Amino acid sequence: MSDQIMLNIAGVNKSFGGLQALSNVSIQIQRGQIYGLIGPNGAGKTTLFNVITGLYQPDTGTFELAGKRYSPSAPHEVAKVGIARTFQNIRLFGEMTALENVMVGRHVRTHQGVFGAVFQHPAARREELEIKQRAQELLDFVGIGQFAARTSKFLSYGDQRRLEIARALATDPKLLALDEPAAGMNATEKLALRELLVKIKTEGITILLIEHDVKLMMGLCDRLTVLDYGKPIAEGLPAEIQKNAAVIEAYLGGGH
Amino acid sequence: MSLLFDVKSNPKRAYASFAALAIVMLVFPFFSANFGNSWVRIVDMALLYIMLALGLNIVVGFAGLLDLGYIAFYAVGAYMTGLLASPQFAAVIESFVNTYPSVGEFLVWLCGPEIVQNGIHLSVWYIVPLGAALAAFFGALLGAPTLKLRGDYLAIVTLGFGEIIRIFMNNLNAPVNITNGPQGINLIDPIRVFGVSLAGEEGSKATVYLGNFSMPSVNAYYFLFLFLCVVIVIITARLQHSRLGRAWVAIREDEIAAKAMGINTRNIKLLAFSMGASFAGVAGAMFAAFQGFVSPESFSLNESIAVLAMVVLGGIGHIPGVILGGALLAALPEVLRHVVAPIQMSLFGKVLIEAEVLRQLLYGLAMVIIMLYRPAGLWPAPKHEDRMTVEADQPNASA
């Protein structure tokens, strides 16, 4: 059973001064699932994301990825462990080309240092070539392979979102954490994004997803957790969540 | 102009322009020798500045870390050469013996009579790697406390560091004389390559003989500096298109995203400081050997700013642009010095504006005009927004 659990976090607390942003949050994500995290604005979804990926330090909590404890003390360590993320407001390396952006994602799985870069011995060349090929494959995978040589800030909004996903995939993640990937997308783009996420899922990558579009989430996620004021108020299958009284109250207020 | 050296889009033309440039660079000193040595000397200094600008470009251009104290590493390289390739070390030991006899006697015992008498005289084969390594060490030393700083704050701390080094050099003549203070270190050995002194042997009137072939000393230094410049260009270009170069640019573009992609920003930033500083260390060592003399006033804040101006005016983060900026800004004051006075003499019969004053004026004017009309520099890195047509013809060509 335990090797079926990809991410297991328990008892996570995080406060900013007097504000308890996360109180006693626990989540278990099964391997190969798309797991949704929803909640009203300010519920602590992004804070939880930042804690899981090492951007914020939690006050308490235990973290396990694929059965192994990890400490989210620094983002680059978390990336090495196998969690890749995207950002709510796109954070690409704007002056780099699309291909270079994805190549940066390979950084954590490659090793060449100054010596290899300067002398370009065969192992270094081979690695560089592999980085390039893998990056191009990933661009093709997310469907923007034809824009490889384009400076990334000149890509369209939807393509920038895709590029960010490709860059995250380049780190060979076990868990892909997406922070509102559909924000600002129109209906067609959302549909395409949904297809892409299903495609990533079939590659065997577990996905943790924050999204405001409840309709998209209900159709896409295998399980969901609802946060409100930093507390998990419901957990379960999409159909269960939709009927949950506490969730309805959190979203619509009391009296409904 | 940017297409002339673009190996990817048009290899033939690029190699042709490289070849043309190489020929011009090789022939130049022999051609200009007809007009006296001063022009080659100007270009020698310009080459040193290009080395500095290329090193600073790694820190400021690639990694986006604004460094206003960069000249400190140049000073480190120069003063290291001053101590390890001149009679100065003998003076240092003597000063120790006079002030702290116990330390002095230990040094005398450690170094032996030869060094006590004549100082240390290392060859260029030790000076260059040692200069690079020592400056790299100082680069990391400066980098370590500034890792969490960015932009203005980083600039102020690095500015302070640059001044600290200069002030140290200025004052380390008491209680023990190490740097000779404001007087500087004199009689630094000229560079010897395979037994040939690049300053020319004694009594040769600064002429270097290679078999039957002879050339002025400045020409010999010219070829050495040109060689070092080419090496540094190759190293920076290869670093730029490597995993590390991409990590530097990623940190410049978005540090948080870079961290999230698994880049250890602390180590990669320190590496940028060290790499950049090591080039300055080499340039400083060459400067000291070329001049035969170093003093603190060569390493003022003005020099840091001048090197930064070369990087920014030329095209920040773009190697050919940085070289262009270095060449223009290093040569400009020297050209003015040679041209301004004679022109005014012939026009007005007297010198109305000193070359030095005019230089400041033109420097400022050039800055303002370029920042207004070419904010990315004279020769910026190309941007790829309209490559659609090229790629549409061959979809997924590289897949």
Interface residues (C-beta under 8 A of the other chain):
Chain A: T53 L55 A74 P75 H76 A79 K80 A84 R85 F87 R91 L92 F93 G94 E95 M96 T97 E100 M103 V104 G105 R106 H107 V108 R109 T110 Q112 G113 V114 G116 A117 V118 Q120 A124 E127 E128 I131 Q136 E137 D140 G145 Q146 F147 A148 A149 R150 T151 F154 R167 A168 A170 T171
Chain B: I234 I235 R238 L239 S242 R243 L244 G245 R246 A247 V249 A250 R252 E253 D254 I256 A257 A258 K259 A260 M261 G262 I263 N264 T265 L271 M275 A381 K383 H384 E385 R387 M388 V390 E391 A392 P395 N396 S398 A399
